[in-house]
Amino acid sequence: MKIFRLVLLILHLGILFLLLGVLLNAYIPPKIFPWVNLLSLGFPVLLIAYVLLTFFWVFSWKKRAFVFMFLGLFLLNPFKRWVNYSTDSKEISNLKIVSLNIKGGKLGVDKINEFINQQDADIVLLQEDGGVDFKFNHLQKSETAPLVATYSKYKIVAHKELFAGLYSEEFNAFSELSDIEIKGKTYRIINTYLQPFKFEKSMVKLNGNTDEDEQKVKDIVRRLIPTFKMHQEQVEIIRKNIDESPYPVILVGDFNAVPNSYEYYHLGKNLKDAFFEVGKGSGTSFHDYKFPIRIDFIFTSPSIKPVTYRVDRSVKLSDHYPVIATFKID
């Protein structure tokens, strides 16, 4: 029994080391050491294993349980970026935003059109829009751009393609900037779709065959590492436009990256994650796999106060759920 507990203790310490390693994504870029960013993808599984082992020590009446519980406090904020439990905000919202990756409208353009019109949002941001020209009620579209589309009730006073000249068959990312005048004040809205990993279910589903599964894992890593490095370049472009903005910023989109990743930390620097501030329950927004994946985000400047945030799981308009958030602006 002592040997069994020793093995579990070593395993528990190893998991703790990996979980704390996730926090290094705030400092280590993928081009220098991409393997740290891989840990962010496995964070939910690692955390569940950590909690289960902590309970084991509790029920075994071991003092080390208190040590692991204390160290687990350092993982509280990283956990809240996946699953949150915030209280209701007392602010009254006056801005509603909807974001959705529509996967080219493959599951029904009419259903998407009907859903968006029902929301009566002030700003709608679509990713992977497939060039579909929607006719949303009371919303005007920014200039046409590949992969993303921004619709607004308010006047769009400026538009800029952030990845202009980079879009190609291999480079499938896109980001656009729209300066929108809302109630006499200008806000910078950035709609982002970072480079996808281009996985199909068959590529990530293990079938129990050792050799085949090993090859699949190797193929997954071969796709992840180069994409992480592309993300770094894209993040730097977006970050520059955020830092140089003369207006409050709202950053929205499909990051193709999870919480606690390099992309999350650096795009969200000095901004508020609306889910972290006011979200409840799971933030998972991509539902094509059974594994919990939150890759759709809304960040705002500190002057913009999040009031509500929800992932609408009542509809299936694509492989992503719509993200709906409200804010209070001056």
C-alpha positions, -999 to +999 in steps of 0.1 A: +000+000+000+029+024+008+043+018-027+009+025-043+006+058-023+041+068-032+033+063-069+001+084-065+021+111-047+046+113-076+018+113-101+000+141-082+032+162-080+037+156-117+002+168-125+007+198-103+039+206-122+021+204-155-008+225-143+015+253-131+034+250-164+002+261-182+007+295-165+040+299-183+020+306-215+018+342-203+056+345-207+069+319-232+059+324-269+053+293-291+083+302-314+106+297-284+090+267-268+056+256-282+052+226-259+040+247-230+010+258-252+001+221-256-006+219-218-034+245-221-054+220-243-052+193-216-059+216-187-094+203-180-083+167-179-052+175-158-073+195-133-099+167-129-071+143-122-056+167-097-089+171-078-096+134-077-061+127-063-067+155-037-099+138-026-080+105-023-056+121+002-085+136+021-103+103+025-070+086+033-066+111+062-032+123+049-019+158+059-006+162+024-043+167+013-041+202+029-009+210+010-025+200-023-057+220-015-036+251-007-016+248-039-048+242-058-058+278-049-033+290-075-054+272-101-086+289-092-085+317-118-073+293-146-103+271-137-127+300-138-117+307-174-133+273-182-161+271-157-173+301-138-196+309-109-199+347-109-228+365-091-253+386-110-241+421-120-261+450-107-253+471-137-280+479-164-267+470-199-271+492-229-250+472-255-257+437-267-232+417-287-236+383-305-206+363-318-209+331-338-187+310-361-213+299-386-191+274-405-201+289-439-238+285-431-237+248-438-264+240-412-288+265-426-285+302-436-322+308-429-319+295-394-289+317-387-308+347-401-338+340-380-318+335-348-298+367-352-330+387-359-346+373-327-316+385-306-321+422-315-283+427-309-265+460-314-234+443-329-232+409-345-198+393-353-195+363-375-166+340-383-162+316-412-191+335-428-185+319-462-192+351-480-229+349-471-246+383-473-271+382-445-300+406-443-302+412-405-329+436-393-316+471-385-279+461-390-254+473-415-224+453-426-188+466-425-168+463-458-166+428-472-137+407-459-129+370-461-139+347-432-153+374-409-182+398-410-192+426-386-228+440-385-238+470-365-269+491-356-246+520-352-225+539-377-193+522-388-168+551-393-137+532-402-126+497-413-093+480-417-082+444-425-055+434-400-042+404-420-045+421-454-023+404-479-017+373-458-049+354-466-043+324-488-052+287-492-027+278-464-033+309-443-069+307-433-070+333-406-085+367-408-091+397-385-109+430-392-111+462-373-143+484-373-145+517-355-181+522-346-197+553-332-221+544-304-241+572-287-216+599-296-185+578-286-163+557-309-154+521-300-129+499-318-144+464-326-120+437-336-135+406-352-109+378-352-106+343-366-072+328-359-056+301-380-076+268-376-060+234-369-081+218-396-089+187-377-115+162-387-131+139-362-115+108-377-081+125-372-084+128-335-106+098-326-084+070-312-096+034-320-076+013-296-051+002-322-017+011-306+002+017-338-026+037-355-033+057-323+004+065-319+005+078-355-026+099-349-011+115-319+021+123-338+000+138-367-020+159-342+012+174-327+026+180-362-004+202-369-005+219-335+030+232-333+032+250-366-003+265-360+008+278-325+037+296-342+013+311-368-009+322-340+020+341-324+024+362-356-013+369-358-016+378-321+013+403-325-006+421-353-039+422-334-021+432-302-004+461-320-038+475-331-052+471-296-023+489-280-024+517-305-061+522-304-073+557-294-107+542-285-120+516-260-116+481-276-140+452-279-121+421-291-144+392-303-140+360-322-129+324-326-094+323-314-089+286-322-072+286-288-084+277-253-082+296-220-048+298-203-031+295-237-005+319-251-032+333-274-055+339-245-030+356-222-016+379-249-047+389-267-065+394-233-036+415-218-051+446-201-086+436-213-115+420-194-127+385-203-165+389-203-170+352-193-145+354-165-162+386-152-199+376-154-202+341-169-219+312-152-214+275-157-193+261-186-178+284-212-175+256-237-186+270-271-173+244-296-194+212-295-182+191-324-162+170-300-172+155-266-141+171-250-149+206-234-135+233-256-139+270-252-124+289-281-149+318-286-142+349-266-152+384-259-127+408-244-132+445-236-113+475-224-117+481-186-140+511-192-166+487-207-185+468-180-197+432-187-232+426-174-242+392-187-225+364-207-240+332-219-233+304-244-267+296-261-268+258-262-305+258-272-296+261-309-272+243-333-264+266-361-229+253-367-202+234-348-201+264-325-227+277-301-236+314-302-220+336-276-242+364-263-231+392-240-243+425-227-224+455-215-227+489-199-210+517-218-209+553-209 
